[in-house]
């Protein structure tokens, strides 16, 4: 054991006293560093300038984790009120003198009806992983959430109708987060399906999308009742799956949550969308899908090293073969993309953070095309620090085959990181030049990523990937565009390049597109609107001024036209198009 490890938590402090076991702050415990126990911030956290991360589980009141848990509980209570307007309000004030619950007590907690403990389990998963009892506890959480009365079916869904709903879904599956091996799922779907199982819940979520995409008015008319059945099914099936410890059942649950989250996002129902996203993340991280095929080097005493390779995920049985393991890899990255893109879109914290005290280790390799899993391409694939390695420019993707999900995940990382860098900007900040240099350097990284893409812009998966990267460039420069000509030109170039790709596409050609595109197209249109505002403020008497304004106006019109074209099947497009049009009218 190293000297540093021997000083963990209970070692003598600098003053010579000894902290009781468990009295060190959370950051020192995580880093296995000597803690002096000073409050509100210990010496180690102060020296690292991370005072805001220093917190103690033994101190009175709530830790930051518990406050996040309480916020989730309040949000869930608010959801119940919206779904059951006739019930009495369920949001109550917390008793500040009541004892708080620690993460280590999860096994012994009796779960009350409606208690919002899911994110406690989620945070515990980040800090050390969940065992089987905690996973069962996590999944039991879903059983307790009331979702209102389930409307009775006017008549049962026939086998023929189910087949038609599945066929309608398959045409657009990649755009709503489908990541499973389609032939195997279809074999399971047309075989015996246990009532109340997660497979049944997943099929109900597929039927919702199939109804949404169907051109049959009768099937379209059943969308609402199918949605209610899908939400009820996924809420009531997870506990059974957790106690059975069947890996495939858990994947069915994650897939159902992803489909429901995208459905709500597509309809502009962001609160429900984030709820189901959180459920998918909780399951994925609890099952340690972020550590599949982890290849970590751990220093040993005497200077030797040991490579630890993991192909098994905690709390799940071993995958049957490469296809099933590939589905688990795909599941993690599908959840990652969903969380990161919509966290940026809604300006909300991402639940999957790779940085800071509560950072999640991501070692899972980049996803491959399903055909590669069928060929056994995972045989010699191992990974570590996947996201950080990519951002450091050290990414190695041998024979990735330009898997659409892998490219989407990488573009999502760029989009999320660019948004984070833009959020660091403050008016009058003393180190603005440093931030600007960092943004310019990252601009080069994103631009290089775009230049390496060999994609077809008329392919929906490729179109979303390319647009994510273009909007990442806009985010990097938007704060400096009003004062820096170089940044303004960069924003305009990225917006025009993105518009050139989407100008000629239409809903009739693509059928459907990922709802995140509504957010991305809004960002593109806002670039042109800000430029119109700048030009009008300067006056249009200069040569070519009127022609330039007309061109900018045309760019806004083309952007809103594309959004309107998709609005009938993707309602969020209409919502965002209206906001963009209002912004345009505000500067004219």
C-alpha positions in Angstrom: 0.0 0.0 0.0 1.3 3.4 -0.9 2.1 6.1 1.7 -0.8 8.2 0.3 -3.2 5.4 0.7 -2.1 4.8 4.3 -3.1 8.4 5.0 -6.7 7.9 4.0 -9.4 9.4 6.1 -8.3 8.4 9.6 -4.6 9.3 9.6 -3.2 12.0 11.9 -3.9 15.5 10.8 -1.3 18.2 10.5 -2.0 19.3 14.1 -1.3 15.8 15.4 -4.9 14.8 16.2 -6.7 11.9 14.6 -10.0 12.1 12.8 -12.6 9.5 13.7 -13.3 7.0 11.0 -15.6 8.4 8.4 -15.0 12.0 9.5 -12.9 13.0 6.5 -14.6 15.2 3.8 -15.9 13.5 0.7 -13.2 14.7 -1.7 -10.4 13.5 0.6 -12.1 10.1 0.9 -12.4 9.8 -2.9 -8.8 10.8 -3.5 -7.5 8.9 -0.4 -5.8 12.0 0.9 -5.1 13.1 4.5 -7.9 15.4 5.7 -7.5 17.9 8.6 -11.3 18.0 9.1 -11.4 21.8 9.0 -14.8 23.3 8.1 -16.3 24.7 6.0 -13.4 23.6 3.8 -10.4 21.4 4.8 -6.8 22.3 4.0 -6.5 19.9 1.1 -9.6 21.4 -0.7 -8.4 24.9 0.0 -4.9 24.2 -1.4 -6.5 22.8 -4.5 -8.8 25.8 -4.8 -11.8 23.4 -4.7 -13.5 24.7 -1.5 -16.9 24.4 -3.1 -16.5 20.6 -3.3 -15.6 20.2 0.3 -18.5 18.6 2.3 -18.9 16.3 5.2 -21.5 13.6 5.6 -21.3 13.9 9.4 -22.1 17.6 9.5 -25.7 18.6 10.4 -28.1 19.3 7.6 -28.0 18.1 4.0 -25.0 17.5 1.8 -25.0 18.7 -1.8 -26.0 15.2 -2.9 -28.9 15.1 -0.6 -30.1 18.5 -1.7 -30.0 17.3 -5.3 -32.0 14.3 -4.2 -34.6 16.5 -2.5 -34.9 18.7 -5.6 -35.6 15.5 -7.6 -38.3 14.5 -5.1 -39.9 17.9 -5.4 -39.9 17.7 -9.2 -41.5 14.2 -9.1 -44.1 15.5 -6.7 -44.9 18.3 -9.1 -45.2 15.7 -11.9 -47.8 13.8 -9.9 -49.7 17.0 -9.3 -49.8 17.7 -13.0 -50.9 14.2 -13.8 -53.5 14.1 -11.0 -54.9 17.6 -10.7 -57.7 16.5 -8.4 -55.4 15.4 -5.7 -54.2 17.6 -2.8 -50.8 19.2 -3.4 -47.9 16.9 -2.5 -45.0 19.4 -2.2 -44.1 19.9 1.4 -41.4 21.8 3.3 -38.5 19.8 4.7 -38.1 19.7 8.4 -34.6 21.2 8.8 -34.2 19.4 12.1 -35.0 15.9 10.8 -32.1 13.5 10.5 -30.7 13.1 7.0 -30.2 9.8 5.3 -26.7 8.8 4.2 -25.9 7.0 1.0 -24.6 4.0 2.9 -27.9 3.4 4.5 -29.7 2.5 1.2 -30.0 -1.2 2.0 -31.9 -0.6 5.2 -34.3 2.1 4.1 -38.0 1.3 4.0 -39.3 2.8 0.7 -42.4 4.9 1.3 -44.9 5.5 -1.4 -43.8 8.4 -3.6 -40.4 8.8 -2.0 -37.8 10.3 -4.4 -34.8 8.2 -3.7 -33.8 7.2 -7.2 -31.0 9.8 -7.5 -29.5 8.8 -4.1 -29.0 5.4 -5.6 -27.7 7.1 -8.8 -25.1 9.1 -6.9 -24.1 6.0 -4.9 -23.5 4.3 -8.2 -21.2 7.0 -9.3 -19.1 6.8 -6.1 -18.7 3.1 -5.9 -21.3 1.1 -7.9 -24.4 -0.7 -6.7 -24.8 -4.2 -5.5 -27.8 -6.4 -6.2 -29.8 -5.2 -3.3 -29.2 -1.5 -4.2 -30.1 -2.2 -7.8 -33.4 -3.8 -6.7 -34.0 -0.8 -4.5 -33.3 1.6 -7.4 -35.7 -0.2 -9.6 -38.4 -0.6 -6.9 -38.4 3.2 -6.9 -40.3 3.1 -10.2 -43.1 1.0 -8.8 -44.1 3.6 -6.3 -44.6 6.5 -8.7 -48.3 7.0 -9.4 -49.0 7.9 -13.0 -52.7 8.4 -13.0 -55.4 6.2 -14.3 -54.7 4.1 -17.4 -57.4 4.7 -20.0 -59.2 1.5 -21.0 -58.6 0.2 -24.5 -61.6 0.5 -26.8 -60.5 -2.9 -28.2 -57.4 -5.1 -27.9 -54.5 -4.6 -30.3 -54.5 -7.4 -32.8 -51.4 -9.3 -33.8 -51.7 -7.7 -37.3 -51.8 -4.2 -35.8 -48.8 -4.9 -33.6 -46.9 -5.9 -36.7 -47.9 -2.8 -38.5 -46.9 -0.6 -35.6 -43.4 -2.3 -35.4 -42.9 -1.8 -39.2 -43.7 1.9 -38.9 -41.3 2.2 -36.0 -38.4 0.4 -37.7 -38.3 3.0 -40.5 -37.3 5.7 -38.1 -35.8 3.8 -35.2 -32.3 5.3 -35.3 -33.7 8.8 -34.9 -35.5 8.0 -31.6 -32.6 6.3 -29.8 -33.0 2.6 -30.8 -29.8 0.7 -30.0 -30.7 -3.0 -29.7 -30.0 -5.8 -32.2 -33.2 -5.5 -34.3 -33.4 -9.2 -35.5 -33.2 -10.5 -32.0 -35.7 -8.1 -30.7 -38.1 -9.0 -33.4 -37.7 -12.7 -32.6 -38.5 -11.9 -29.0 -41.4 -9.6 -29.9 -43.2 -12.3 -32.0 -42.6 -15.0 -29.5 -44.3 -15.4 -26.1 -44.1 -12.2 -24.1 -44.6 -12.4 -20.3 -47.3 -10.0 -19.0 -45.7 -7.2 -16.9 -42.2 -7.9 -18.2 -39.8 -5.3 -19.4 -40.0 -6.8 -22.9 -43.7 -6.0 -22.9 -43.0 -2.5 -21.6 -40.4 -2.0 -24.4 -42.8 -3.2 -27.0 -45.5 -0.8 -25.7 -43.0 2.1 -26.1 -42.3 0.9 -29.7 -46.0 0.8 -30.3 -46.3 4.4 -29.2 -43.8 5.5 -31.8 -45.3 3.2 -34.4 -48.7 4.8 -33.8 -47.0 8.2 -34.1 -45.5 7.3 -37.4 -48.4 5.4 -38.8 -50.4 6.8 -41.7 -53.5 4.7 -40.6 -55.9 7.1 -38.8 -57.1 4.2 -36.6 -53.6 3.4 -35.4 -52.8 7.1 -35.0 -55.9 7.6 -32.9 -54.6 5.1 -30.3 -51.4 7.0 -29.6 -52.5 8.5 -26.2 -53.7 5.2 -24.7 -50.6 3.4 -26.0 -48.4 6.0 -24.3 -50.2 5.6 -21.0 -49.8 1.9 -21.2 -46.1 2.2 -22.0 -45.3 4.6 -19.1 -47.3 2.4 -16.7 -45.5 -0.7 -18.0 -42.0 0.5 -17.6 -42.8 1.9 -14.2 -44.1 -1.4 -12.9 -41.7 -3.9 -14.5 -38.3 -2.8 -13.3 -38.3 -4.3 -9.9 -39.1 -7.7 -11.2 -36.2 -7.4 -13.7 -33.8 -6.2 -11.0 -34.4 -9.1 -8.7 -34.1 -11.6 -11.5 -30.7 -10.0 -12.5 -31.3 -10.6 -16.2 -29.0 -8.4 -18.2 -31.2 -8.4 -21.3 -34.3 -7.3 -19.3 -32.4 -4.3 -17.9 -31.4 -3.4 -21.5 -35.1 -3.6 -22.4 -35.8 -1.2 -19.6 -33.1 1.3 -20.6 -34.3 1.1 -24.2 -37.9 1.8 -23.2 -36.9 4.8 -21.1 -34.8 6.2 -24.0 -37.7 5.8 -26.4 -40.1 7.5 -24.0 -37.7 10.3 -23.3 -37.3 11.1 -27.0 -41.1 10.9 -27.5 -41.6 13.5 -24.8 -38.8 15.7 -26.1 -40.3 15.5 -29.6 -43.6 16.8 -28.3 -42.0 19.6 -26.3 -42.7 18.0 -22.9 -39.3 18.6 -21.5 -40.0 17.8 -17.8 -41.2 14.3 -18.7 -38.4 13.9 -21.2 -35.8 14.6 -18.5 -37.5 12.3 -16.1 -37.2 9.3 -18.4 -33.7 10.4 -19.4 -32.8 10.3 -15.7 -34.3 6.8 -15.3 -32.2 5.5 -18.2 -29.1 7.0 -16.8 -29.7 5.6 -13.4 -30.1 2.1 -14.7 -27.1 2.4 -17.1 -24.7 3.7 -14.5 -25.9 1.4 -11.7 -25.2 -1.5 -14.0 -21.8 0.0 -14.7 -22.3 0.1 -18.5 -19.8 3.0 -18.4 -17.0 0.5 -17.6 -17.5 -2.2 -20.2 -14.1 -3.6 -21.4 -12.3 -1.2 -19.1 -8.5 -1.3 -19.5 -7.0 0.4 -16.5 -3.4 0.5 -15.4 -3.0 0.6 -11.7 0.4 1.3 -10.1 1.5 -1.4 -7.6 4.0 -1.2 -4.8 7.6 -1.6 -6.0 7.0 0.1 -9.3 5.3 -2.8 -11.0 1.9 -2.3 -12.7 -1.1 -4.5 -13.3 -3.6 -4.1 -16.1 -7.1 -4.7 -15.0 -9.4 -5.7 -17.9 -13.2 -6.0 -17.3 -15.7 -7.4 -19.7 -18.4 -7.9 -17.1 -20.8 -5.3 -15.8 -21.7 -5.2 -12.1 -25.2 -6.5 -11.1 -25.7 -8.1 -14.5 -25.0 -11.6 -15.7 -22.3 -12.1 -18.3 -23.3 -11.3 -21.9 -24.2 -14.3 -23.9 -22.0 -13.3 -26.9 -20.5 -10.3 -28.7 -23.9 -9.1 -29.9 -25.3 -8.8 -26.4 -22.2 -7.1 -25.2 -22.4 -4.8 -28.1 -26.0 -3.9 -27.2 -24.7 -2.9 -23.7 -22.0 -0.7 -25.3 -24.7 0.9 -27.5 -27.0 1.3 -24.5 -24.4 3.4 -22.7 -23.6 5.7 -25.6 -27.3 6.1 -26.5 -28.0 7.3 -23.0 -24.9 9.5 -23.0 -26.0 11.2 -26.2 -29.5 11.7 -24.9 -28.4 13.2 -21.6 -25.7 15.5 -23.0 -27.6 16.9 -26.0 -30.7 17.7 -24.0 -28.8 19.1 -21.0 -27.3 21.7 -23.3 -30.6 22.3 -25.1 -32.5 22.9 -21.8 -29.6 24.6 -20.1 -29.8 22.0 -17.3 -26.9 20.1 -15.6 -25.8 16.9 -17.2 -26.3 13.8 -15.1 -23.2 12.2 -16.7 -20.2 14.3 -15.7 -16.7 13.2 -16.4 -15.1 16.0 -14.4 -15.0 17.1 -10.8 -15.7 15.3 -7.5 -18.6 13.3 -8.7 -17.2 12.6 -12.1 -18.1 9.2 -13.7 -15.3 7.1 -15.1 -16.1 6.3 -18.7 -14.0 3.4 -20.1 -16.6 1.8 -22.4 -15.2 1.7 -26.0 -16.8 3.5 -28.9 -19.9 1.7 -30.2 -19.5 -0.3 -33.4 -21.9 -1.0 -36.2 -24.1 -3.9 -35.3 -22.6 -5.9 -38.2 -19.2 -5.6 -36.5 -20.6 -7.1 -33.3 -21.9 -10.0 -35.3 -18.4 -10.5 -36.8 -16.9 -10.7 -33.3 -15.0 -7.4 -33.6 -14.9 -6.9 -29.9 -12.5 -9.7 -29.3 -9.4 -7.5 -28.8 -11.1 -4.1 -28.0 -10.4 -2.5 -24.6 -10.6 1.1 -23.6 -10.0 3.6 -20.8 -10.9 7.2 -20.3 -12.7 7.2 -23.6 -14.0 10.7 -23.5 -10.9 12.4 -22.1 -8.7 10.5 -24.6 -10.9 11.8 -27.4 -10.8 15.4 -26.2 -7.0 15.2 -25.8 -6.7 14.4 -29.5 -5.4 10.9 -28.7 -8.5 9.0 -29.9 -7.7 5.8 -31.8 -10.6 4.3 -33.7 -9.3 1.3 -35.6 -11.8 -0.1 -38.0 -14.7 1.7 -36.4 -16.3 1.6 -39.7 -17.7 5.1 -39.1 -20.4 3.7 -36.9 -23.2 6.3 -36.8 -23.6 6.1 -33.0 -19.9 6.5 -32.5 -19.7 9.6 -34.6 -22.9 11.0 -33.0 -21.4 10.4 -29.5 -18.2 12.2 -30.5 -20.1 15.1 -32.0 -22.2 15.2 -28.8 -19.0 15.5 -26.8 -17.8 18.5 -28.9 -21.3 20.1 -28.6 -21.4 19.6 -24.8 -17.8 20.8 -24.2 -18.3 23.9 -26.4 -21.4 24.8 -24.5 -19.5 24.4 -21.2 -16.7 26.6 -22.5 -19.2 29.3 -23.5 -20.8 29.1 -20.1 -17.5 30.2 -18.5 -17.8 33.6 -20.1 -18.7 36.6 -17.9 -18.8 40.3 -18.9 -15.7 42.1 -17.7 -14.0 38.8 -16.6 -10.2 39.4 -16.0 -9.0 36.4 -18.0 -11.2 36.8 -21.0 -8.2 36.6 -23.3 -7.3 33.2 -21.9 -10.9 31.9 -22.5 -10.9 33.3 -26.0 -7.6 31.5 -26.8 -9.0 28.2 -25.4 -12.1 28.6 -27.6 -10.0 29.2 -30.6 -7.9 26.2 -29.9 -11.0 24.1 -29.5 -12.4 25.6 -32.7 -9.4 23.9 -34.5 -10.2 20.6 -32.9 -13.9 20.7 -34.0 -13.0 21.9 -37.4 -10.6 19.0 -37.8 -13.3 16.6 -36.7 -15.7 17.9 -39.3 -13.0 17.7 -42.0 -12.5 14.0 -41.2 -16.2 13.1 -41.6 -16.9 11.2 -44.8 -20.7 11.2 -44.5 -23.8 11.7 -46.6 -25.6 14.8 -45.5 -28.9 13.4 -46.8 -28.6 10.5 -44.3 -30.4 11.4 -41.2 -27.8 10.1 -38.8 -25.0 11.8 -40.6 -27.0 15.1 -40.8 -27.5 15.2 -37.0 -23.8 14.5 -36.4 -22.7 17.2 -38.8 -25.1 19.8 -37.4 -24.1 19.1 -33.8 -20.5 19.8 -34.8 -21.4 23.0 -36.7 -23.4 24.3 -33.8 -20.5 23.5 -31.5 -18.5 26.0 -33.5 -21.2 28.6 -33.1 -21.2 28.1 -29.3 -17.5 28.7 -29.1 -17.7 32.1 -30.7 -21.1 33.5 -29.8 -19.9 35.4 -26.7 -17.3 37.2 -28.7 -19.2 37.8 -31.9 -20.4 41.3 -30.9 -16.9 42.6 -30.4 -14.6 40.4 -32.4 -14.8 40.2 -36.2 -13.1 36.9 -36.3 -15.7 35.3 -34.0 -18.5 36.9 -35.9 -17.2 35.5 -39.2 -16.8 32.1 -37.6 -20.4 32.0 -36.4 -21.7 33.1 -39.8 -19.5 30.6 -41.6 -20.7 27.7 -39.4 -24.4 28.8 -39.7 -24.2 29.1 -43.5 -22.4 25.8 -43.9 -25.2 24.1 -41.8 -27.9 25.9 -43.7 -26.4 24.8 -47.0 -26.9 21.2 -46.0 -30.5 21.5 -44.8 -31.7 24.0 -47.4 -33.0 21.4 -49.8 -34.1 18.6 -47.4 -37.8 18.0 -46.6 -39.9 15.9 -44.3 -41.3 14.0 -47.3 -37.7 12.8 -48.1 -36.5 12.1 -44.6 -39.8 11.1 -42.9 -38.6 12.0 -39.4 -35.6 13.5 -37.8 -34.1 13.5 -34.2 -36.0 16.2 -32.2 -32.7 17.7 -31.1 -32.5 19.2 -34.6 -35.2 21.6 -33.6 -32.8 23.1 -31.0 -29.9 23.0 -33.4 -31.8 24.7 -36.2 -32.9 27.4 -33.8 -29.3 28.1 -32.8 -28.5 28.4 -36.5 -31.4 30.8 -37.2 -30.4 33.0 -34.2 -27.0 33.6 -35.8 -28.6 35.2 -38.8 -31.0 37.2 -36.5 -28.2 38.6 -34.4 -26.4 39.6 -37.6 -29.5 41.4 -38.9 -29.7 43.2 -35.6 -26.1 44.3 -35.8 -26.4 45.5 -39.4 -29.6 47.4 -38.7 -28.0 49.1 -35.7 -25.1 50.3 -38.0 -27.5 51.5 -40.7 -28.0 50.1 -44.2 -26.9 53.1 -46.1 -23.6 51.5 -46.9 -23.1 49.9 -50.3 -24.7 46.5 -50.4 -26.3 46.9 -47.0 -29.9 46.2 -48.3 -28.8 43.2 -50.3 -27.0 41.8 -47.3 -30.1 42.2 -45.1 -32.2 40.5 -47.7 -29.8 37.6 -47.8 -29.9 37.3 -44.0 -33.7 37.5 -44.0 -33.8 34.7 -46.6 -31.5 32.5 -44.4 -33.9 32.9 -41.5 -36.9 32.1 -43.7 -35.2 29.0 -45.1 -34.4 27.8 -41.5 -37.9 28.3 -40.3 -39.3 26.6 -43.4 -37.3 23.5 -42.7 -38.7 23.4 -39.2 -42.2 24.0 -40.3 -41.9 21.2 -42.8 -41.2 18.7 -40.0 -43.7 20.2 -37.4 -46.6 17.9 -38.2 -44.7 14.8 -37.1 -42.3 16.5 -34.7 -44.3 19.1 -32.7 -41.2 20.6 -31.0 -40.2 21.9 -34.5 -43.3 24.1 -34.5 -42.6 25.4 -31.0 -39.0 26.3 -31.9 -40.0 27.8 -35.2 -42.5 30.1 -33.5 -39.8 31.3 -31.0 -37.4 31.9 -33.9 -40.0 33.8 -35.8 -40.7 36.0 -32.8 -37.0 36.7 -32.4 -36.8 37.7 -36.0 -39.8 40.0 -35.7 -38.2 41.6 -32.7 -35.3 42.9 -34.7 -37.2 44.0 -37.8 
